[in-house]
Amino acid sequence: MKYLNNNALIYILFTPIASLIIWLFSTHTFTQLLNIFFTVSILVGILLFTLLIVQEGILDVTSYGFRKFRYQMMRKKNRSRLEDDEFFNPKEPKKAHHFVSPWIKPALIMQLVYFLLAIIIAYLI
């Protein structure tokens, strides 16, 4: 439990609890519960994967390219004014260090386990 904080536990427990709550308001069959569990695990997994990509800085280079291109396409008057601006005229494409919240990776791994578990159970029934 050293690596799991409250945020990780919230995202880990969100999928089963949300699935049960949604299932209570729909048809009460095991197949329906499994379908809901699969869907919720996919949606939460996509959300967590998006958060991981943003925090890891994967899209920094793309953002750098767009900002550098926009700077190059400016008029000379505006370009000289923004020459020292780090945002509009970036010097490096990627930051040296990125902070990734410690709860994202365990929660994402658990969502992957939920996803695989839903597939395995679906094939077993």
TAMOGI-V373895 format. One record per helix or strand of 3 or more residues. SS is the DSSP state (H for helix, E for strand). FROM is the first residue (numbers start at 1). TO is the last residue. If there is no record, write none. Layout:
{{SS;FROM;TO} {SS;FROM;TO}}
//
This chain:
{{H;6;24} {H;30;56} {H;60;73} {H;76;81} {H;102;124}}
//
